[in-house]
Amino acid sequence: MRLFWKVSAAVICAGYTLMAHAGFSEDLVKRFPAAQGAKIEKAFPGFYSVVKGNEIFFVRDDLSILISGNVIDLKKNVSLTSAIEEANRPKIDVSQLDLKDAIKFGSGSRRLYVFSDPDCPYCRSLEGSLTKLTDVTIYIFPFPLAQLHPNAPGVAEAIWCQADRVQAWHDYQNIAQVVPANALMPAWHNYLHQHKQPDQPLCDNPIARNLAVGEKWQIAGTPALIFEDGTLIPGAAPAERIQAQLAKSHANLSTASK
């Protein structure tokens, strides 16, 4: 939670109160200028939702209570926080994705774009979900996060340099599944040697471009799944959720084109 919200919560809980009125947004911004530009809407009786960036809070209409976290509608058994998060998730302009900078898997009628770090454990767990999908073409954009996985940029480039990138991506993930972490690089180098490659193959690659695209669209973690209609789902979603979103996004795209 950012400092603004820590201060805000402290001030509110200390007893600052106002009578409920129509100028809630104005008073919130007046008291807490960092809320400028936030999306503020009625959420449930007595409370507004305040959304700015990836932060979601609920504030009482008299500014006496701030709630941070997962708010559940017990009657419907749904998360109001998740619903607001989903509704405010940014849409990606998929027309700006250069498919030449991705590794293509499959040839289905639906499309899924995945920003993936070869050394990300969540990306690795996502692989199992992706193999369960049907009627889909998957484009994996190598997106190594060096600050988290120092070896990932080199691995991503080495995979890109292989004649069969799809097989090389699968092979690296399979090696990572069967050897301990401290043996992964030696095992990978052995794999490269078997394919008559040096420890670090070098070639023209799209990694810098992919990182720039990720920065532009504020993709800060992996995996990031982007669907045909621009819907973004972060994290290793289960196959059932991906299938459902594939169908929904494909239908949205078909409707929009009519």
C-alpha positions, 0 to 999 in steps of 0.5 A: 500500500502506498504512503498516500493510502497509509496516511489517508487511512490513519487520518480517517481512522483517527476520527475525521468525519463529514456528513454524507453529501453529493460532493464526495469526489471533490472532498476526497481529492481536496483532503487527499490530492493523490486521489486526483484522477482516480475512478470513483463510483458508488460500490455498495450502500454507504461506500464508494470504490476508489480505483487508481492504477492497480489499487482498489479501496472502498471509502465510506461516504462520510470519509470515516472508514477506508477498507483495503482488501477483498470485499465479499458480497455474502448474498451472492458469494462474489468478490466485489473487489475482484469484479471491480478489478476485472472491470478496470483492467486495462485493454491491450491494443493487440494490433500493436503486437508484432507477431514476428517477435513471438514464438508461435504454438498451434494453429487454432482459430482463436488467439492467445498472446502470452508474455513469458519469462523462461525462468518464471516458476508461474510461467512454468506452471502455466505451460500445463494449462496451455497444453489443455487448450483447444482451437487456439494459436498461442504466441509466446513473447519472450519477456525475461525479467532479469531483476528476478531471474538473472539467467533468463535474458540469456536463456531467452536469446538462446531459445530464439537462436534455435532453428526450432524455437517451439521445441527449444522452448519446450525442451528448456521447460522440460529440463527445468522440471527434472533437474534441481535449480543449481543444475539447470544452467549446466544441463541447459549448456549441455543441451546447447552443446548437443545441438552444436551451440555455444553456452550462449548463442547470439543472434538478432532477437526481439527481447528488447522490443518485447520489454519495451512493449511490456513497459508501454502497457505496464506489464510488470510481471509474468506470465501475462495473458492477452486475449483477442479483444485486448483483455489482460489476465495476469498470472498463471490462470487455470485452463478452465478460466483461460478457455472461458475467456478465449470463448468470451473474447472471441465472441466479443471480437466477432460481435464488434466486427459485425 
